[in-house]
Amino acid sequence: QVQLVESGGGLVQAGGSLRLSCAASRSIFRFDAMGWYRQAPENQRELVAAIIRGGRANYADSVKDRFTITADNAKNTVYLQMNSLKPEDTAVYYCNAQDAVAFGGREHWGQGAQVTVSS
């Protein structure tokens, strides 16, 4: 029903920046929360950043002060600005959204975007 489409991944040198985008097929006003997860080949999928209704953002300790999550309701899009990238940030990054209970309470996932950071 709801589609999430990620873009902005790629290869970057350590210390560089990338901006990931997640475009939703309907208004993000109907979500209770949106976020970004990542999964490296040797690890479980982990939460990187999330933004909840009201605008409060949460970050994993490993990315705090380097990554910023923002939302643009007019564009139905959530962004993840990634600065000062490190090789350990290399992973597939997945967009996630949770419907408000009034709109069904379902969870949605994007297909993933590869981020590779060279040393």
PyMOL commands that set and color helices and strands:
alter all, ss='L'
color gray80, all
select helices_A, chain A and resi 28-30+73-75+87-89+101-103
alter helices_A, ss='H'
color red, helices_A
select strands_A, chain A and resi 4-7+10-13+18-24+31-39+46-52+57-59+67-72+77-82+91-99+107-109+113-118
alter strands_A, ss='S'
color yellow, strands_A
deselect
rebuild
show_as cartoon
